Amino acid sequence: MFRGRDAVDAAHAVRPVRPGWTVDGQLVRTADGAVPVGALQPAHVVSLPALEPSMSNGQYHNGDGGADHLIADFLRTSRELIAAQRDVMLGYLGTAPAGSYLSPTPYPSPSAYPEPIYAEPQPALVSAPAASAAAGPERAAGAGSEGAAGGVGATGATVGAEAPTQELSEASVLAAVLAVIADRTGYPVDMIEPDLDLEADLSVDSIKRAEIAGELATRLQLSTGGDIEELAQARTAAGITALILAGLTEAAPADATTEEPEVPAAEPAAQLLQPARPAGDAAPAPVIVAPKRLVHKEFELAEAEVPSGELKGRTFLLIGDGDLAITLAKKLKALGAKTTAKPAAAFDGAFFLSTEEPVLPDAFPTYQAILKTNPRWLLANGPGDGLRGFFRTVSREYPDTIARVVEHTPETTLADLADGLIAELSSVDREPVVLRSAGTRRGLELKETGLGHLGSTGAGPAGDGAAEAAAIGLDRDSVVLLVGGAKGITARIAGTLAAATRCRIELLGRSPLPIEDESPAVAAATTEAELRSALIDSGLRAPAEIERAIAKIRSAREVRATILRLGELGSPVRYHSVDVLDTEAVHHAVKEIHADHGKLDGIVYAAGVIEDKLIAEKSPESFAHVYRTKVDGAKALLDATNDLPEGPRFAVLFGSIAAALGNRGQIDYASANDTLEQLGHRWSGVDGRRGLTIHWGPWAPTGTNDGMVTPELMRSYAARGIELIDPEEGALTLLRELAWGPESATSVIYSASGRWR
């Protein structure tokens, strides 16, 4: 019974040693129940004094620095919590650090417990006060029992700390920045020029830049007034260095005897650079689950009505010169407001009244210029392709602006339309999309709406999608066209189709037909780091050139692997190298596929690019590129099917949850994917066709066909508590939606997480 196992007969087992400490779910305790001195301490009340008026300006502040003490205590206890968790895990694994309070039994006396060490100091780069801060939580947080160590002020400076014996120089900060970038990218430091563009030349996206900023805050023990988000926006090593040095200058330590600075409400402590994460602190694991089915449902909103006299003296910019603009100007004037058609003039709000289609992407520069003035109101008359996703994103990036698109029914008169737009100047709510008709006012909200048992679990006993494929009408003789390359989510969907049906699969992608022409050294490299090293060894020295080569190699490998896998699953497969923006080439490819097989049963469109930037930083060219790649490609594909004698029965357009909810930094992507809804809806107008737009939440990367969610982005989602779609479940979800979803549904959202608002 015990032979060959690690189990031991209880009668002969060695009695286990009584543990020297326990964990009660919150605190580490000794065997007798006491809390070690260096461990996480029980919660206690941090008292704040009454607010006193400032002698200088009459504003209220904490007379003896109680708010700063509260912040410092929060930072200290947060670090203690993480340090305690670290030492518990290391002690459990038998590798507790020397001097840790998790020493082997017998347990040392409480007086022997040292303060935990939070981060390894960088001798060449850390100033004297920073090195001292690493020695213990009280000093790291700038808090002392009698106020001698000071607290953290609004700028993030350590108030009352000792004056630094040496300052971080520009050279030392730049060296640290280059070292962190080298560590994150795999490039030697000597290949990283200070002025290299991190994104364009080194493929460091915004998520990686945030990680670099956080690592720098840890390595340099920064306590500056800069925001880590601001630091992550810098595009070069020189730019990051300049921001750090500027923050250090602004955060010069104050004398301990000086009056405590006031804490402006606009600069909360949460905006400070994040404190160093203790060594051994593990990032939260991502949660990967099956997606939920959500749809937009209308709900009643309170009627908006601008109070009499509120608009008197206000100035409004009117974009548009049609009858609606004339009518609106007259009504605003009657309410005491002024109007202007000149964007350069000062104004309180703006109405975008253009009736030309399409509004986007051409109108983006105008919207951008208006938003730069931070208007109180920004309204547009709808509907318009992409405007819902556009205004949802504007509302997220400009929370102080009432931004909304107002949609009226076609029979609404000009007078009623103008009255409705004026009424929306009321701030009774913050809805970015408002539907008005016959005296009603409605908004849109996401509601979970399942497809019943079959829609959630599948019909077949194997759960492989075969029953769904049969319900859709797909079999070995069917032909399905997938646009968006043989990579990422497109490849996963193709694999599920092949496994369930063995149908003929046609793939359209922008990448050239992959040819296996790698050198032996490159062919032996499997990871991105190994590829980078192999290319450097081959003589390439320009990082931008190396990154392009890596992207090309990995793309070709993924396409080849997808084609091979589909063939192994039993599906005949063919790859076409076509740019979706080349309308003629798209039409030619669709006609050729139909001619070769005599049929085309279905289409899945997943092409698209992302170039994330906030509205204020987005160039019109970039907006147009992201928008047109998604929208114009879909138009070309759907239009090509109209010329076929017998077109496909379904066309699935892959959108994004960014369109359904808006997302900071994705104004172009949200607008483009929102436009897909209208394209699919119009395509469904022909009997026997279903155009379906699926707005996906993020899919979890698993190492194969990962799509746009990088490992760095996955860590960011995990830290924010956002669940990710299980790729296997996501692919089967598509088949279930086509099989069991109502024909009337032309758009749906599938997301694993509800934490998007």
N, C-alpha and C positions, 0 to 999 in steps of 0.2 A: 504493500500500500504506500510505503514511503520511499521505496527504491527509485532512484533516478529523479527525485523531486527535491525541492528545497524545504519541504515541510519536515518537521521534527516531532517525534512522539512526545506528547505533552508530559508523560511521566518522566522523561529523561531530558526535557528541555531546560536550558539555563534560565533561571528567573530573571526577567527583564529588570534593568536598573530603573529606579523611580526617576521620572523626568525632573530636571532642574528648573523647568519653566513650563508654563502652559499658555494657551491662547484662548480667551473666552469669547472670541468673535469680534473684539474691539481692542483689547489691551493684552500685552505680554505681561505675565506675572510670574513671580518666583513660586517655588513649591508651597511656601506658606501664605501665598496670596498677595504678597506685597508687589508693588509696581517698581521695577528697577529705575534708578535715577536717570539713566541715559535713554530709557525707553519712552514710548508715547505715554503721556500723562493723561489722567482723566480730564474730562471737560470741566471747565470752570468759567464763571461769569467774568467778563471783562467790562468793568463799569466805565461809563462815559460821563464826564461832568456835564453840567448844564451848559447850554449854549450861551455865550456872552457876545455882546455887540463889539465889533472891532472899533477901536478908537479912531481909525483913519477914515473909514467910509461907511460906518454904520451897519455893515453886513455882519452876519453871525458866524462865529467860529468857535472851536473848542479852545477854551482858554488855556488848558494845560497840556495840549497835545493828545487828548484821549483818542481822537480818531486815528492819529498816526500809530498810537499804541495798539489799537484794535487791528489795524492792518498788519503791523509787525507781528502781532501774536498769531494772526491767521497764517501768515507765511511760515512762521516758526513751527506751528503745530502741523501744518501740511507737510513740511519736510520731515518732521519727526515720524509722521504716519508712514511715509514711504520708506524711510530708513528702517523703521521697525519691521515692516513687511519684508524688506530685503534681508535683514539679519535673521529673521525667522526662517526664511527659505534657505539661506546659506547654512544655517545651523542644522536644519533638517537634512540637508544634503551632506553634512559633515565637513563643510568648508567655511565655517564662520570665520570672519576676519579676525586677525590678532587684536586683542583688546576689546572685542565685542562683548556685550553683556550676555551673549549666548555661549558662554564658555562651558566646557565639559563640567559635569558635576564632580565633586561637590561645588555648589554655587558660591561664587565669591561674595564677600560682604558688599552691601550697597555702596560703601564709600570707595570701593575699588572700581566702580563702573565709570569708564571715561565717556565723554560726549561722543556720539557717533560722527564719523567722518562722511561728508556728503559728496565730495567730488575730488578727484585727483587734481591738485593744483598744477598749473603750467609754469614752471619756474622762470622761463625766459620771457613770459608774456603777461603774467599776472602781477599787478601792482601790490605793494605791501598791504594795503587795507583789504584787497581782494583775497590775498592769501590768508590773511587773518580771518576773513569771513568764512573760509572753507573749514575752519576748525570747529565750528559749532553753530547750531541753529540760532542761538540768541544773537551772536555777532553777525551771522549771515543775514539775518532779518533786520539788523539794526535796532534791536530792542534790548533794553536793560532793565533790571528790576527797579532801579532808582532813576531811570531816565538818563543815565550817563551815556549810554550807547546811542540814544536817540531813536527816532522812528523813521518810517519811510514817508516822505512828503509827496506832494502831488506830482512832482517831476520825477520821482523815483530815486532821488539822491538820498543817501544815507544821512539823515539829519543828526548832527552832533557826533559824527564819526571822527576818528583821528584823521588829521591831514595826511595825505599820501606822501610817503617818503620818495616815491618815484612815480612818474606818470607814464601811461602807455604812449609810446611814440607812434608816429605814422608808420614807420618801418615795421615795428613789432606788430601793430594791428594788421597791416597788409600781409605780413608773413603768416599770421594766424588765419586770416581769411583765405589765402591761397592754400594753406595746409588743409583746411576743412573742405574746400572745393575739390582739392586733389583726392582727399579721402572719399568723398561722395561720388566722384566721377571716374576714378581710376587713372586719371592722367598724372604724369609726373609734374611736380610743381614748376619745373623750368619750362614746361609747355603751355602754362596758363599765363597769358599776358593780362595785366591788370585791366586793360580796356576791352578784352574779349567779351562779346555778348553771351551771357550765360545760356540764354534760350536758343539763339540762332546758331552759335558756334559749338556749344557743349551739350545741347539737348537737355538743359536743366529747366524743367517746367516750374510752374508756380508752387507746386507741392514740394518739390525738391528744394526750391529756394527757401521755403518756410522751414524745412528741416535744417538747412544750412544756417539760417538765422538762429534757430533754437540751439544748435550745437555751438555757435559762436557765443551766445549768451552764457552757455555753460562753461565753455573753455576759458573765456575771458572774465568770468564772474562779473558780468556787466550789471550795473545798477544805474542805467541811464534813463533819461526821460523819453527815449524813443519807444515807439510801439513796435513790437516784433513783426506785426503785419506790414508796417511801413518799411522796416528793414528788409523784409522779404520781397518788396517791390523793386528793389535795386537790381539793375540788369547787368552790372559789371562788378568785378572785385574792387575796383577803384571806387565805385559808387557806394558799395557796402562799407568800405573803410571810411569814406567821408562821413557817412551817417553816424557811424560809431563814434568817431572823433568829435563830431558836432554834439552828439548826445552827452559825451563825457564832459565837454565844455559847459553845456547848459546845466549839468547836474553837479556842479562844483559843490563840495560839502560845506555846510554852514557851521558856524561856531556853536558849540554846545550851549553857550550862555545867551545866544540871540533869541529873539522872540520867535515862536513857532510860526511857520508860514501858513497862510490860509489855504484851504483845499477847495479849489473851484469845482463846482458841480460838473463842469464840462470835461474834467480830467479825472475820471474815476481810477482807483488803483488797479482795476482789472485791465486797464490798458497798458500797464507797465510791461517791460520785458519779463518773460516768464523766468522764474528762478531755475537754477540748475537742477536737473533731475539726478537723484543719487545714483551711484553706480549700481548696476544690477536691477534697476527698475524696468520691468517689462511692459511693453505696450499692450493695450487690451487686444484680445483676439477678436477677429471679425466674426460676425454672426451671419451665417449663410443659410438661407431658408427658401422655401417655395414662395413665389410672388403672390400678392393679393390682387384681385381684380377690382378696379375702381372706375367709376364713371362720373362725369360732371352732371350734377343735378341742380336744377333751378330752385331757389328759395326766396321767399319774400323779404324785401328790404323795407326799412322805414322810408316813408316818403320824404324826399329832400325838398326843402323850401328855403330860399335865401331870405333871411330877415330883412324887413323893409329898412332901407337906409344903409345897409352894410356895404353896398357897392359904391356908395357916393364917394367920388374923388378917386376911385380906383382906375387904373389904366390897363387895358387888355390888348394884347397883340392878336390880330386876326390873320391867319395864314389861309389864303383862298380868296377868290374874287367873284364867286358865283352869287346866286340869289340868296343862298343861306347866309353868306357873309353880310350881305346888305340887310337882311331881316334881323340878324343877330345884332348888328351895330345899332340899328334903330332902337331895339328893345333895351340894350345896355345903356344907351344915351338917356332913355326915358327913366332909368333907375339912377341917374346921376353919375354914371361911369363914363370914361373916355375910351376911345379905341384908336389904335394905330396899326398901320400895315408895314411899318419900318422896324425890322428886328433890332436895329441899333438903338432904338429909343428905350427908355426905361419903362418897365411894365410890371404889373403885379401878377398877371396870369396870361396864359396863351391858349387860344383855340386853334386847333389844326383842322381846317374845314375842307381840305382837298378832296374832290370827288373823282380824281383821276385814278385809274387802276393800271398797274399796281402802285400802291403808295410806297412800299418798301421794295428794294433797298434805297431808292433814290432820295427819300425824305429823311434818311438818317442824319446827314449833316445839319439839316435844319433843326431837327429835334435836339441834336447834341448842342448846337449853339444856344438854343432856348434853355436847356438844362444847366448850362454853365452859369446862368444868371440866378440859379436857385429860386425859381418862381414859386409863389404860393400855390398856384393852380396850373395844371397842364391837362387839357381835355382834347379829345378828338372825337369826331363823329364817325361811327362805324355803321355796318361791319366793314372790315377790310382784311385782306389776307395777311396774317401774321401779327395783327395789332393786339390780339389778346395776349400772346406770349410776350410781345414787346412791352406792353404796359404793366404786365405782372412783374417783369424784371425792373422796369423803371421804378416801380413802387418799392422794390427791395433796396435799390441803390440810392434812392432819394426819399427817405422816409418823411422828410419835412414838407414834401410837395404832394398835394392831392393830385395824383396822376391817374386818369382813367379814360377808357374808351367807352363811349355811350352808343349803344346800338338801339335803333328804332325800327319798328316794322315798316315795310315799304309804303303802306298807305298813310303814314304819318304826314301831316301837312307841314309846310315850312314854318308856320307860326308855332305849331306844337313842338316841332323839332328844336326851334330856337329856345322856347320856354323850357324844354327839358334840359338842354345844355346849360342854361343859366341856373336852373334849380340844382344841378350837380355841383355848383360852386359851394354848396353847403358841405360842411365837414361832419355830417352825422355819422359817417362810417369811412372806412379806408378801402372799400372794394375797388379793385382796378378794372373790373369789367362789370358794366351795368346794362341790363336789358330793360327797355321801357316800351310799354304799349298799353293803350286804353286805360290810362290812369294808374297803371301798376308799375312797380319798380322791383326788379329781381336781380339777384346775384347768382354766381355759380360756385358750388362747393363739391369736393370729392366725396363720394359715398362708396363704401365697399358693397359691391353687387356681384354675388357669385353666380356660377352657372349650374348650381346643383351638384349632386354627388358625382355625376359623370364629368362635369367640367373641372372638378377639383382633384379627382383621383384617377380618371381615365376609365375607359370601358373594358379594355382587354385585361385578362388575368395577368399578363406579363408586364403591363404598364409601359409598353415600348412605343405606343402611338399607332400601332397597326390598325386597331379598331377605329381610331379617329381618321386615319388616312382613308380607310374604306368608306367612312361616312362622308368624307369630302369628295370622294370619287377618284382617288389617286391609286394607281397600281403600277405594275412593271412597264406598261405601255405609255404611261403619262410622261409629260415633258414639263419640267419646272425650271424657270429662269431665275437665277439669283444674281442681283446686281450689288456690287460693293466689294468685289474681290473674293478670293478664296481664303480669307483671313478673318480673325476675330469672330464676332457673333454670327456673321454670314456663314462661315465655315462650320460652326456648331449646328446651325439650322440645317445645312446641307447634309451633315452627318446623320442627324435625326431622321430626315426624309429618306436618306438612303437605307438606313437600318429598318425603317418601317415599311417601305414600299418597293425598294430596288428600282425606282423610277429613273428615267434619263434626266441628268442634271447638266444644265448649261450655266457656266459661270462667266460673268462680266466683271473685269477689274481693270484699274488704271495701270497697274504694274505690268511691265513687259512679260511675255511668256518666259518663265524661269528656265534657265539653262544651268546645269551643274558644272560650273567652270572654276571652282574654288581651288586655290593652291593647297598643297598638303598641310601647311601650317594653319591656314585659315579653316580648312575642313575639320581639323582636329579640335578647333575651339568650339565649345558648346555654349558658354555663357557670354553675356555682353562684355564682362571684364576680360575674359580670355580673348574674345575677338579684338577688343581694343588693344590688348597687349600684342597680339599677333600682327595687327596692322602697323603698330608703331615699330615693331621689329622688322617689318618689311620695308621700312623707309619713309612711311607717311609721317609728317610732322605737324600739319595744320589740323587742329581739332575739328574744325567745321568739315573738312574733307573726310576725316576719319568717321565722324558721326554719320555723314551721308552714306559712306561705304557700309557701315554697320547696319543702317536702316535698310539698305538695298539687299544685303546678304540675308538678314533675318526675314525680310519680306519674301524673297525668293524661296528660302527654306520652308516657310510656312505654306506657301502656295503649293510647292512640290509635295509636302507631307499631306496636305488636304486632298489633292488629286489622287495620291496613292491610297489614302485611307478610304475614300469614296469607292474606288475601284475594288478594294478588298471587301467592302460591304455589299458589293453586287450591283452597283449603279454605274452604267456607262456615263462618263463625264467628259466634258470638253471645256476648255478655258479660252476666252476671247479677251485680248488686250484692247480695251475701248475706254476712252475718256468720256464720262457721262455728259460733259459740257460740249462735246462734239455731236450736235443733234443729228447731222447726216450719218455719222458713224453708228450712232445708236439705232437709227431707223434701219440702216443696212443690216446690222447684226440681228435685230428682231426678225426682219423678213427672211434672212438666211436660215435662222433656226426653224422658223415655221415651214419654210420650203423643204428643208432637209427631213423633217419629221412629219410634215403634214398636219401639225397641230401644235398648240402651246396652251397648256392647261392652267398654269398659274405663274405668278410673278411675286418675288420678294425683293423689295428695294431697300437697301441698307447703306447706300453711299453717303458720304459726308466727311467734313473736316471740322476741327475745332481750333480756334485761335483766341483763347479766353483772355479778355481784358475788360476792365471796368469801362463804362460808357465814356467817361471823361478822357480815357487813354486810348480808346478804340479809333483807328483810322477808318475813313469811309471806304477805302480800298479793301481793308481787312473785312469789314462788315459785308461788303458786296461779295467777296470771295466765299465766305462761309455760307452766306444766304443763297447765292446762286448755285453753288455746288450741290446743295441739298435740293433746292426748289426747281431749278432749271433742268437738272438731271431727271427728276421725277416727271416733270412735264414732258420732256422728250420721250421718255420711256412709255408713259401712258398714251401720248399722242400716236406713237408708233403702232400701238395695238389697234387703233381705230381703222387702220388700213388693211388689217388682216381679214380674210374671208370668214374665219371663225376664231375669234380672239379668246383670251384666257377667261376663265370663270371667276377668278379672284386675283386681286392685286393687293399685297400687304406692304404698307409703307412703314418703315421703322422710324418713329419719332423719339422724343425724349421727354422725361418728366419735367425737364426744364421749361418746356412749352406749357405744361399744365399748371405749374406753380410759379414759374419765373425763377431765375437763379442769378445771383450776383456774378458779374464777369462773363455772362453768356447771353448778352442781349441779342446778338446775331443768331446764335444757335437756337435760342428759345423762339425767336420770330420765325425762323425757317421751318422748324418742326411744327409750329402752330399752323403754318401755311399748308403743310401736308394734309391736314384735316380737310381743308376746303378742296384740295385737289382730289383726294380720295372720294369725298362726298359727291363731287360733280361727276367723277368717273362712274360712280354707282348708279347714275341716272338711267343707264341703259339696262333693259331687262336682262336678267340672267347673269349680271355682273355684281360682284361685291368688292367695293374698295374699302379697305380697312386700314386705319392708321393706329398703330400700337405705340403708345408713349411708354418706353421702358425706363424703369429705375436702373441703377447701376448693377451690372452683373459682376460676380466675384471672379477675379482672375485665378486660374488654377494651374498656370504654367503652359497651357495649350490653348490657342485661339482666345486670348484674353480680351481683345477689343481695346476700348479706350480707358478702362480702369487699370491703372498701373499699380504695382505693389505699394508705391508711395501714397497714391490716392486711396488705396484700400486701407492703409494705416490711418489716414486722416478720417475716413468714414467711421472706422472702428472707434477712434477716439471720441467722435461725436455721437456714438451710439446708433449709427445708421446701419441697418441690416442690408445685406447684399443678396441678389438673386442667385440661387443655385443654378449654374449653367444647364445642367441636365433638365431640371424642372422648367427652366425658362424656355428651352427649345420645345418641350412637350406642351407647354402652355399655348404656344402658337397653334399647334394642331388642334388642341381642344377648343380654342376660341373659334377657329374656322369650322369645326365640326358641330359644336353645340351652341355657339353664340348666336343671338338673334340677327337675322339678315338686316334689320333696320339699324343695327349698331355700326356706325362707320368710324368711330373712334373709341378707344378704350385705353386705360392706364394700367400697367402692371408694375407693381413696386413691392419689394420685400419689406420696406420700412414705412412707418407712418410719421417718422420724425423729420419732416421736411419744412415745417412752418416755423 
